[in-house]
Amino acid sequence: MIRFLLNKELRVEEQLDPNMTVLNYLRTRARKTGTKEGCGSGDCGACTVVLGELDGDRMRYTSINSCLTFVSALNGKQLITVEDLKQGSRLHATQQAMVDCHGSQCGFCTPGIVMSMFALGKNVGAPGKDEIHEALAGNLCRCTGYRPIVEAAEQMYADAAPDSFELEQGQTVMRLREIQPEAQTELSDGTNTAFNPTSIAELCTLLEQHPEARLVAGGTDLALEVTQLHRPLPTLIHLGHIDALKQIQVQDEYIELGAAAPLTDCYQVLAGEYPDLGALLHRFASLQVRNQGTLGGNIGNASPIGDSPPALIALGAQVVLRKGEQTRTLNLEDYFIDYKVTAQQPGEFIEKVLLPRAADNGTFRCYKLSKRIDDDISAVLGCFNLEIRDGKIASARVAYGGMAAIPKRASACEQVLTGAPWNLATIEQAKAALAQDFTPISDVRASSEYRQLTAANLLTRYFIELESPEVETRVTAYV
């Protein structure tokens, strides 16, 4: 059974296919058809809705892709759709701004855009251009262009009075507290089952009983098996109510990042510690995906083009795996074995990621090459972390994504760099050594030749940026 608020209405679901997405639930069960399906893969934003969650004594609102969210993720939360925004007989300030600025034509994408703007206004108030662009980067519009939409976001709360969500926040907080799960729950249609543990102990027991179960944190990739491949997932374990897996702690030597901590929350800490890592995460998919996707999920997915693993490998990160009461710690580069194959054993799960503090590392830079700045997958991702002392390279960690079947260190390149003089001649030798480390494939994102050439040139770029900080551009996209 799951319990959640559909705006103000308490919904209790006891028998429901846990493979059902929030999008399909809204359209087929709740008959709220304002939320649209565009791509079904989290790329267009037409299906954007907003989740309200407890944040102490206040509400926290996050935009998500309902097409990638399993309905069990709603347990204990408030779901807000475009139909819920109207304030009595008046449009919400967000909706009215879209009307006033002529931000809609065909209207298909408009509900998702409005919901992204609504969440932005709730979290920021009067947003600036950068915040508006970030909030809308995951919403595509084929009719209007984006100028009137951006103008609507700039003026939506200019003269607006507090809306019903603000005025009734205390009541919503009380109602959500009443439905917070205190122990493990489950949702099933008799064929497929999703478990919702509330502690690591419950999770360990479930994995012992159901070693074949698929873990769901954000589900932004796992959901594609259902929505794109039409492959049912018989047993799911949802991690969203295990607070211990969402904690982020800054220690003297390490930052401990819970495996189920959303990337949006990780960003707040990592951007301050490593600006380039923050810039990379800022370009990680869309805000809707970052609000749900997790660091542990991006690692456990074991994609060769995942954005976070190469950067974390270059920074010397470790991953803590747990099975029951037993834990083991691996260097992150040792976690990846082959394409979609990891060192994780049956019954194990990623508990947390350990990232060394910046004082213990060299000069870190990372560069993502993709066809567009926002909401795109890397063709090549190069990450460099060298420690330079007295004109020599004391240590070198170089890692790439998109160059092999796994995110991988460039060991031959590192060997050339380590102990060598810090000059352009050394860089040229290290670039040549990359041919020993990688034999990239050609695919729809880039040819093998392009990947090999640009991977080498990124090393030159790293040298130039460190030698001439005034030309530094960081994490830039290329066509």
N, C-alpha and C positions, 0 to 999 in steps of 0.2 A: 504494500500500500504506500502511496505517496500523497502528500498534502501540500498544496500551494495556493497562492492567491492569484486568480486571473483578474487583474486590476483589484477590485474590492471583493470579488466573489471567491469564497472558499471552494476549492475543487478537491475532491477526494477520489482517487482512482485506485481500485483494488485489482481489477483484471484488465490488463492492457499490454499489448506487445511492446516490450522495452526497446525494440528496434525502431519503433515509431519516432519520427523526428517531431520537434516542436512545431515546425511548419505544417506537417500533415495533421498534427493534433488540432491546431488552430483551424485549419480549413475543413477538416472532415468531422471532428468531434465538437469543437466549440462553435463552428459555423461563423468564424471571424475570417472573412476572406479578403480583408484589406491587405494582409501580408501576402506577398506574391513570391512565386518561385521563378527565378530567372535562369541561373546556371546549375543550381543544385550542387555546387561544389565550393561555395564560399568565396567566389570571385567577383560577383556583381553587386551584392548588397541589397538587392530588391527584397530579400526576406528578413531584413534587419528588424529585430525587436529589442526591447530593453528588459534586463533583469534588475529587480530591486532586491538588495540584500542588506542584512543588518551590518552596521559598522559602528559598534558601540551603541550610543543612544540615537544615532542618526541612520539615515538610509544612504546606501551607495548604489548608484545607477550605472550599469554597464551595457553597452551595445553588443549584441551577439548576432551571429548568423543562425537563424532558426532552422535552416536546411541542414546544418551540421551538428545540431544539438539533439541528443536523445532526450525523450520526455522525462526520464528518471532524474535528469539533472535539475529539474524544477523543484524537487523536494525541498520544502522549507523556504521557498523564495516567492517573490512577487513577479508575475509576468505582465508586462505592459505592451499593448499593441497600439497601432495608429487609431483604432476605434475608441481607445480609452482616453485620448487627449482632450477631447472637446470639453470645454468648461461651461456646463449648463447649456444655454442656447448659443454660446459663442465659441468660435474656434480657439484653440490654444494659441498662444503667442507665436509659437513655432510655425504652426499651420498658417496663421494669418500673415506672417512675414513672407512665406512662400507665395501666397496669393498676391500680396502687395508688390512683390518684386518680379512677378511673372516667372517664377522658378519652375513651373510645370507645363508640359505640353501633353504628351500622350498619357501621362500619369502613372504608367506601369511602375517606374522606379521610384516615384514620389513618396509612397509610404515608408520605404526603407530610408530614404534621405531624411525625411522628417524625423524618424526615430533616432538616427545618428545625431541630428541637430538637437533633438530633445535631450539626449544623454549628455551631449557637450554642454548645453546650457545649464543642466543640473550640476555638473561637476566643475565647471569653470565660471559660469555666470556670463560675463561679458568677454568672449574669447577674442584673441588676436588672430591675425591672418595665419600664422603658423599652426595654431591650435585648430583652426577651422579646416585647413588643408589636411591635417592629420586625421581629423574626425571623419572627413568625407572621402579620404583616399580609397576606402573600400566600397564606395558607392559609384556605380557607373550610370551615366545618363547619355542616351544616344540622340536626344532631341534638342535640348536647350543650349548645350554648352554649359559651362559651370559658373560664368560670371554672375547671373542672377541668383543662383543658388548660394554662392559665397556672400552676395549682398544680403540675402535673406538671413543667413547665419550671423552676419554682423549686426543686424538691426532687430533680431527676434525678441530680445529682452530689453530693448532701449527704454520703453515707457510702460513695460508690463507690470501689472500688480502680481503679488504672489499667487501661484496657481493652486489648484486643489491638492496636488501632491505635496506641496510645501505646507499648506494649512492643515492637512490631515496626517502629517508625517508621524506625529506622536502616536496616533491611533494605529497606523500601519505597523510601526515598530512593535507595539503591544501585540498585535495579531500575529506577526511573524514569530515573536518569541513563544507564543502559545503552540506553534506547530513545528518548532525546531525538533528534529529527531534526537532522542536521547539514547537510542540503541539501534542496532542494525534493523533495517527494513528491507523488503524485497517487492519487486513488481514482476508479475508474470501473466501470460495469457494461456498458460498450460503447456506451451511448447518452448517458448523462450523466456529466460529469467534474468533479471538484473538485481544484484544485491547492492545495498547501500550501507556499508559498514561505517561506524563512527569512530573507530580506533584502530591503531596498528594491530593490536591483539586480535580484533575481529577479522581484519584483513588476512592475517597470517593463517587463522583457522579456516577461512574460506578458501584460500589458495591450497591448503592441505586437502580440503574436501573436493575442490574443483580445480585441479592443476591445469585443465584445458581452458579455463576462463580467460577472457580478454579484459585487461584493465582499461578503464576509461577515466582519464583525467579531464582534459578539454574535449577530446574526441574529434578534433578538427581534421585529423587525417583518418582515423579509424572509421568515422561515419561514412567516408567515401566508399567503403566496402559495401555498405548497404545502399547508399543513394546512387552510386555510379556502377558498381559491379552487380548489384541486386543479389548480394550474398548475405543471407541471414547470419546473425551472430547469436548462437544458442544461449551462451552464458556470459554475462557481463558483470564486472565488479566496478561500481562507480566510486571514485576516490574523493569526491567533492566535499564530503562531510568529515574527513579525517584532518583535523586542524594541525596535527603534528607533521603532516606531509606538506603543509602549506606555509610553514614557518620559514622566515629568513633571518638569520642571526649573523651579525658582524662580530667576529672574534679577533683576537690580537693578530693571529697569523692567517686565518682563513675566513672566508665568507661561506657560511653554510646555507645552501639553498634547498629547501624542501622540494622533492621531485614533483609535487602537485601544485607548486606555487605558480600562479598565472604569469606569463611573460610580462604583462603590464606591471605587476608588482616587482618582478625581478629588475625591470628597467630602472626603477627609482633608485635602487642600490647600486647597480652595476654601472650606470652612466656616470655616477660620481666617482667611482673607483677607477674605471677605465673608459674615458670618453669615447674612444673608437668602438668599443664594445656596445656602448650606449647608442652610438650612431647606427651601428649595424642592427641592433634590436629595433630601432626606430623605423627601419625599413623592412622589418620582418613581416611579410604578408600585409594584412590590414589591421586596423585597431580592433575590429570585431574579432579577428582570429587571435590577436595578442591578449585580448581580454579573457579568452578561454584556454588557448593553447598554453602548454607548460614546458618548462625546461626539461623535466624528466621525460615528457612525451616526445620532445624533439630529439632527444638522445636515443630513447628506446625504440623509436621508429626506424632508426639505423639507415636513414636515407643518405646516399652519397652526396646529395645536394642540399642537405639540411644546413641552415645558416649558423646555428650556434656551435656544433661540435668542432669545426676547424679552429674557431676562435678560442674555445675553451681548451683544446689540445695545445695550442700555441702558448697559452697561459699556464700550462702545467696543472690543469684541473684533474680531480679524481672523482670517481663515482663510488658510492657506498651501496652495495647490494645486500639485501636481507632475505632470509628464509627462516621463519619462526623466530627463535631467539639468536640465531647465528647471523653475523654480519661479516662481510669482507670488503676490502677497499682495493679498487683497481685504478691504475692510471687510465685516464679516459681513452688514450690511444690503444690500450690493450683490450678495451671493451668491444671494439669492432673487429670482427674476424673476416667476414666476406660480405657480399651483397646481401643485405637484410639478415645477416647471421651475426649473432653477438655471443659474448662469453656468459651471458645470463643463463642460468640453469633452470630447469622446470621448478616451479614453486618460488623462485626468487623474484624480487621486484626492486626497482631503484628506489632507495629510501631518500637519498639526498646527494647533492653535488657539492664538492669542496673546491673552492677557488682561492688560490693564494692571494693575499693582499698585494696591492700594487707596489708597496715598498720592496717586496721580495722579487720583483721582476725587472726585466730590462725595458727597453722602449718599444711599446706594443703599438702596432698599426694593423688594420685589416681593410681589405678592399673587395667590394662586391661588384661583380660585372654582371649586368642584366640589361634587358632591352628597354626597361623603363625604371624610373626611380622607385615608384610606389607599387606595392602589391604584386611583386614579380619574383620568380624563382631565379636563383643564381645560375649563370652559365659557368663561371669560375669564381671561387672565393679564395683569396690569398690572405694568410694571416702570418705576421712576422713579429718575433719577440727576441731581440738581440740585446745582449749586455756588452757594452763597449767600455773598455778601461784603457787609458793611456794609449789610445790610438789602435788598440787591438780588440778583436772580438773575443770576449771571455767565454761567452756561451751563446748558443743559437737554437731557437725553436722555430721551425717553419712548418706550417701545415696548410693544406689545401682541401677545398671541397670541389666536386665536379670534375676531378682529374683521375679518379679511380673508382672502384666499386665500393669504397668506403672513404670516409674522411680520414686523411692520412698525413703523417709527417714525411717531410722530404729529407730522408736520412743522408743520402749522398750529398745533397746541397748543404745540409747542416755540417757535415764532416769537412767540406771545403772551407766553410766560414769559420768554424771554431779554431781559435788560435791565430787566425790570419790577420794581416793589417786591414784596418777599416778604410778601404779605398775602392775606387771604381774597378781597378784590375781584379780585385778579389770578387767583387760582385759579378763580373763577367765570367769568371771561372765557376762561380756558384750557379749562375744561370745555365751554363753548359751541363752542369751535373744534374739538373732537373730531368734531362733526358734519360738518366739511369733510374730515376724515381718513378716516372709516370709514362704510361702509354695511353693517353685518353682516347675515348671513343668519339665518334661523330654522331650527333642526334639532332633533334629539331631546334635545340637551343644554340648549338655551336658545332663547328667542325673540329676534328682532332687537331688540325694545324692551328686553328684559331686559339684553342685552349693552350696548346704547347707554347705558342708565341706570347700570348698575353700573360700566362703564368710567369714566364721568365721576365717580361717587361715590368711586372708588378714589383719584382725585386729591385729593379732600377729605380722605380718610383719611390720605393721605401728609402733607398739611399739618398735620393734627391731631397725628399721631404725632411729627413733628419739633418742633412747638411744645409738646407735652405728652408727653414721653417716658414718663411714668408710666402712660399708657393704651395704650402700645404692645402690640400683640398679634401682628403679623406673620403672613404666609402662612397665613391662616385660611380654612377652608372655609365656604361658605354653601350653604343649600339653596334 
